[in-house]
Amino acid sequence: MPTDQPSMEPPFLEPGTATIDDFGRLDVRIGRILEASLLEDAHKPAYKLRIDFGAAGERHSSAQLTQTYPDPAVLVGRLVVAVVNFAARRVASLKSEVLVLGALAPDDEIPLLGVDAGAEPGQRVA
């Protein structure tokens, strides 16, 4: 049922503010979460994730997913989409090497992007 409430989502960026070449500079890959646990010394509640990227090996990531996924065990085995060519960042005691992608929901939850069956760790996203 339609509502008269304005959307809380920001508008799209103006067409032409990015190019296909910009997208091509991102290395976006499929990974499988092998381990997920609380990052105890993080400023904001976060999990430390160990992610398998197939032949490219394993990487670590910090992810503020504790509100969306209160039990980190539900993340283990899940396929995720991640940017793997950003510079690593120190998040508390963890060297976060990849950015796992999710939707920015208005309630501060961050549902992870889904990956259909058939995708494998290490495959490139296009």
Backbone as CSV, one residue per row, in Angstrom:
resi,resn,N_x,N_y,N_z,CA_x,CA_y,CA_z,C_x,C_y,C_z
1,MET,0.846,-1.166,0.000,0.000,0.000,0.000,0.899,1.239,0.000
2,PRO,0.738,2.155,-0.957,1.573,3.349,-1.025,1.326,4.269,0.169
3,THR,2.376,4.973,0.560,2.237,5.944,1.647,2.553,7.331,1.122
4,ASP,2.109,8.335,1.868,2.406,9.711,1.501,3.696,10.194,2.147
5,GLN,4.380,9.304,2.866,5.617,9.667,3.542,6.751,9.779,2.519
6,PRO,7.569,10.828,2.610,8.720,10.931,1.714,9.743,9.861,2.071
7,SER,10.468,9.410,1.086,11.498,8.405,1.304,12.626,8.986,2.142
8,MET,13.182,8.168,3.033,14.305,8.590,3.858,15.635,8.349,3.132
9,GLU,15.587,7.687,1.998,16.793,7.380,1.246,17.298,8.626,0.524
10,PRO,18.615,8.819,0.499,19.149,9.958,-0.257,18.932,9.731,-1.752
11,PRO,18.880,10.798,-2.519,18.706,10.637,-3.973,19.956,10.015,-4.596
12,PHE,19.775,9.484,-5.788,20.928,8.959,-6.537,21.917,10.093,-6.776
13,LEU,23.174,9.746,-6.895,24.155,10.740,-7.330,23.835,11.111,-8.771
14,GLU,24.244,12.270,-9.165,23.967,12.797,-10.493,24.580,11.882,-11.563
15,PRO,23.818,11.539,-12.637,24.391,10.740,-13.720,25.661,11.396,-14.266
16,GLY,26.656,10.581,-14.514,27.919,11.087,-15.044,28.956,11.386,-13.981
17,THR,28.610,11.251,-12.683,29.590,11.517,-11.628,30.562,10.357,-11.445
18,ALA,30.293,9.234,-12.095,31.212,8.093,-12.112,31.172,7.494,-13.507
19,THR,32.232,6.795,-13.852,32.309,6.182,-15.181,32.509,4.683,-15.037
20,ILE,32.346,3.982,-16.130,32.603,2.543,-16.140,34.073,2.274,-15.810
21,ASP,34.958,3.213,-16.150,36.373,3.073,-15.788,36.550,3.122,-14.271
22,ASP,35.770,3.975,-13.580,35.809,4.012,-12.116,35.445,2.640,-11.555
23,PHE,34.379,2.051,-12.065,33.954,0.728,-11.603,35.032,-0.311,-11.890
24,GLY,35.665,-0.197,-13.045,36.703,-1.150,-13.437,37.920,-1.126,-12.529
25,ARG,38.138,-0.047,-11.811,39.273,0.037,-10.885,39.011,-0.705,-9.573
26,LEU,37.752,-1.055,-9.326,37.414,-1.819,-8.128,37.536,-3.306,-8.424
27,ASP,38.179,-4.030,-7.527,38.249,-5.485,-7.632,37.247,-6.029,-6.621
28,VAL,36.074,-6.404,-7.112,34.984,-6.888,-6.274,34.886,-8.392,-6.467
29,ARG,34.961,-9.133,-5.367,35.022,-10.592,-5.429,34.011,-11.236,-4.490
30,ILE,33.745,-12.509,-4.785,32.926,-13.343,-3.919,33.845,-14.001,-2.893
31,GLY,33.416,-14.005,-1.640,34.160,-14.683,-0.580,33.221,-15.488,0.287
32,ARG,33.783,-16.452,1.011,32.995,-17.247,1.960,33.528,-16.997,3.372
33,ILE,32.647,-16.608,4.274,33.055,-16.356,5.660,33.405,-17.685,6.330
34,LEU,34.646,-17.772,6.819,35.120,-18.970,7.508,34.978,-18.849,9.027
35,GLU,35.188,-17.637,9.546,35.081,-17.379,10.985,34.494,-15.993,11.197
36,ALA,33.699,-15.864,12.250,33.135,-14.569,12.642,33.097,-14.531,14.156
37,SER,33.688,-13.485,14.734,33.680,-13.332,16.187,33.719,-11.850,16.528
38,LEU,33.354,-11.545,17.751,33.321,-10.157,18.199,34.726,-9.567,18.207
39,LEU,34.865,-8.381,17.656,36.127,-7.645,17.702,36.099,-6.862,19.014
40,GLU,36.640,-7.463,20.039,36.501,-6.997,21.425,36.921,-5.548,21.647
41,ASP,37.992,-5.098,20.994,38.518,-3.764,21.283,38.088,-2.693,20.283
42,ALA,37.062,-2.990,19.486,36.571,-2.018,18.500,35.835,-0.875,19.192
43,HIS,35.977,0.339,18.657,35.289,1.522,19.191,33.771,1.366,19.068
44,LYS,33.311,0.895,17.909,31.897,0.587,17.683,31.783,-0.930,17.581
45,PRO,30.675,-1.523,18.065,30.537,-2.981,18.004,30.734,-3.503,16.577
46,ALA,31.611,-4.491,16.454,31.941,-5.043,15.132,32.389,-6.484,15.281
47,TYR,32.319,-7.194,14.153,32.857,-8.549,14.082,34.162,-8.527,13.317
48,LYS,35.044,-9.457,13.657,36.201,-9.728,12.815,35.833,-10.962,12.008
49,LEU,36.036,-10.846,10.715,35.687,-11.922,9.798,36.947,-12.460,9.132
50,ARG,37.032,-13.779,8.992,38.075,-14.409,8.170,37.334,-14.956,6.956
51,ILE,37.759,-14.510,5.768,37.018,-14.791,4.538,37.921,-15.494,3.535
52,ASP,37.384,-16.553,2.923,38.099,-17.321,1.898,37.761,-16.756,0.519
53,PHE,38.790,-16.407,-0.246,38.624,-15.916,-1.610,39.205,-16.897,-2.622
54,GLY,39.055,-18.183,-2.363,39.506,-19.209,-3.303,41.003,-19.178,-3.500
55,ALA,41.430,-19.235,-4.762,42.857,-19.279,-5.093,43.609,-18.035,-4.613
56,ALA,42.907,-16.927,-4.392,43.550,-15.697,-3.922,43.872,-15.766,-2.429
57,GLY,43.346,-16.754,-1.722,43.650,-16.922,-0.308,42.616,-16.297,0.610
58,GLU,42.995,-16.181,1.864,42.107,-15.662,2.896,42.463,-14.212,3.231
59,ARG,41.454,-13.461,3.637,41.631,-12.082,4.063,40.773,-11.858,5.305
60,HIS,41.087,-10.791,6.038,40.322,-10.418,7.227,39.557,-9.126,6.966
61,SER,38.437,-8.987,7.661,37.642,-7.772,7.550,36.985,-7.465,8.883
62,SER,36.823,-6.193,9.164,36.021,-5.727,10.285,34.672,-5.330,9.697
63,ALA,33.592,-5.738,10.360,32.264,-5.428,9.834,31.315,-5.095,10.978
64,GLN,30.673,-3.947,10.887,29.723,-3.503,11.916,28.359,-4.146,11.662
65,LEU,28.300,-5.439,11.912,27.104,-6.231,11.625,26.424,-6.763,12.874
66,THR,26.870,-6.327,14.052,26.371,-6.924,15.295,24.884,-6.674,15.529
67,GLN,24.376,-5.549,15.064,22.950,-5.261,15.242,22.106,-6.120,14.299
68,THR,22.565,-6.289,13.082,21.814,-7.055,12.090,21.912,-8.545,12.347
69,TYR,23.075,-8.998,12.750,23.335,-10.420,12.988,23.878,-10.583,14.410
70,PRO,22.992,-10.619,15.429,23.450,-10.688,16.817,24.283,-11.933,17.131
71,ASP,24.045,-13.014,16.400,24.814,-14.246,16.589,25.794,-14.385,15.427
72,PRO,27.092,-14.209,15.669,28.051,-14.278,14.562,28.098,-15.642,13.883
73,ALA,27.627,-16.676,14.550,27.651,-18.026,13.964,26.808,-18.101,12.683
74,VAL,25.771,-17.252,12.561,24.932,-17.312,11.355,25.675,-16.801,10.122
75,LEU,26.797,-16.118,10.333,27.571,-15.594,9.203,28.521,-16.644,8.621
76,VAL,28.922,-17.602,9.425,29.896,-18.607,8.992,29.296,-19.451,7.868
77,GLY,30.055,-19.560,6.785,29.619,-20.317,5.613,28.913,-19.472,4.574
78,ARG,28.564,-18.264,4.918,27.832,-17.391,4.006,28.745,-16.820,2.930
79,LEU,28.228,-16.744,1.691,28.933,-16.069,0.602,28.663,-14.574,0.717
80,VAL,29.712,-13.768,0.517,29.594,-12.318,0.597,30.247,-11.682,-0.619
81,VAL,29.943,-10.405,-0.819,30.542,-9.590,-1.873,31.480,-8.614,-1.185
82,ALA,32.729,-8.520,-1.665,33.707,-7.655,-0.998,34.606,-6.959,-2.010
83,VAL,34.982,-5.721,-1.687,36.012,-5.003,-2.445,37.341,-5.429,-1.839
84,VAL,38.226,-5.961,-2.690,39.475,-6.534,-2.175,40.707,-5.700,-2.488
85,ASN,40.557,-4.582,-3.206,41.755,-3.813,-3.558,41.826,-2.427,-2.918
86,PHE,41.060,-2.190,-1.849,41.275,-0.983,-1.052,42.500,-1.216,-0.166
87,ALA,43.162,-0.149,0.233,44.271,-0.272,1.176,43.740,-0.821,2.500
88,ALA,44.543,-1.648,3.157,44.155,-2.195,4.461,44.019,-1.058,5.473
89,ARG,43.121,-1.245,6.440,42.903,-0.256,7.505,42.994,-0.959,8.849
90,ARG,43.557,-0.261,9.809,43.624,-0.788,11.169,42.303,-0.448,11.856
91,VAL,41.594,-1.469,12.317,40.371,-1.292,13.094,40.613,-2.003,14.415
92,ALA,40.830,-1.209,15.450,41.219,-1.745,16.758,42.468,-2.607,16.556
93,SER,42.437,-3.852,16.987,43.615,-4.718,16.875,43.678,-5.480,15.555
94,LEU,42.721,-5.257,14.673,42.617,-6.020,13.424,43.077,-5.207,12.219
95,LYS,43.832,-5.838,11.335,44.160,-5.259,10.034,43.036,-5.700,9.093
96,SER,42.125,-4.772,8.793,40.980,-5.063,7.937,41.427,-4.897,6.482
97,GLU,41.398,-5.995,5.734,41.988,-6.027,4.395,40.974,-5.903,3.259
98,VAL,39.704,-6.134,3.534,38.665,-6.051,2.502,37.433,-5.362,3.066
99,LEU,36.611,-4.807,2.184,35.354,-4.170,2.566,34.206,-5.071,2.127
100,VAL,33.505,-5.649,3.093,32.339,-6.479,2.810,31.160,-5.547,2.561
101,LEU,30.385,-5.812,1.505,29.311,-4.907,1.097,27.948,-5.305,1.653
102,GLY,27.201,-4.297,2.083,25.850,-4.492,2.574,25.011,-3.267,2.274
103,ALA,23.727,-3.385,2.508,22.804,-2.264,2.307,22.774,-1.418,3.568
104,LEU,22.665,-0.105,3.408,22.571,0.807,4.554,21.093,1.058,4.823
105,ALA,20.522,0.255,5.709,19.103,0.358,6.027,18.856,1.560,6.942
106,PRO,17.666,2.161,6.893,17.383,3.345,7.701,17.395,3.080,9.207
107,ASP,17.268,1.820,9.632,17.243,1.494,11.062,18.629,1.138,11.598
108,ASP,19.677,1.520,10.863,21.070,1.274,11.231,21.482,-0.188,11.124
109,GLU,20.621,-1.034,10.598,21.033,-2.401,10.326,21.748,-2.409,8.983
110,ILE,22.583,-3.425,8.770,23.336,-3.530,7.518,23.177,-4.951,6.984
111,PRO,22.086,-5.218,6.245,21.956,-6.548,5.654,23.016,-6.744,4.573
112,LEU,23.688,-7.885,4.617,24.715,-8.184,3.619,24.093,-8.402,2.249
113,LEU,24.841,-8.070,1.201,24.374,-8.360,-0.149,24.346,-9.862,-0.335
114,GLY,23.337,-10.362,-1.029,23.191,-11.793,-1.251,23.936,-12.256,-2.486
115,VAL,24.256,-13.538,-2.486,24.933,-14.162,-3.622,24.163,-15.447,-3.944
116,ASP,23.759,-15.602,-5.193,23.008,-16.801,-5.589,23.923,-18.024,-5.649
117,ALA,23.276,-19.184,-5.542,23.991,-20.460,-5.683,24.692,-20.497,-7.036
118,GLY,25.847,-21.109,-7.061,26.624,-21.194,-8.294,27.841,-20.297,-8.263
119,ALA,27.786,-19.240,-7.448,28.949,-18.372,-7.294,29.962,-19.071,-6.385
120,GLU,31.241,-18.846,-6.627,32.306,-19.494,-5.868,33.268,-18.459,-5.326
121,PRO,33.889,-18.750,-4.160,34.891,-17.831,-3.615,35.986,-17.514,-4.633
122,GLY,36.312,-16.226,-4.721,37.346,-15.756,-5.635,36.814,-15.226,-6.952
123,GLN,35.580,-15.576,-7.299,35.043,-15.095,-8.573,34.869,-13.591,-8.526
124,ARG,35.128,-12.965,-9.679,35.005,-11.520,-9.807,33.552,-11.119,-10.034
125,VAL,33.164,-9.983,-9.487,31.818,-9.437,-9.670,31.899,-8.405,-10.784
126,ALA,30.968,-8.476,-11.707,30.942,-7.535,-12.831,29.555,-6.983,-13.015
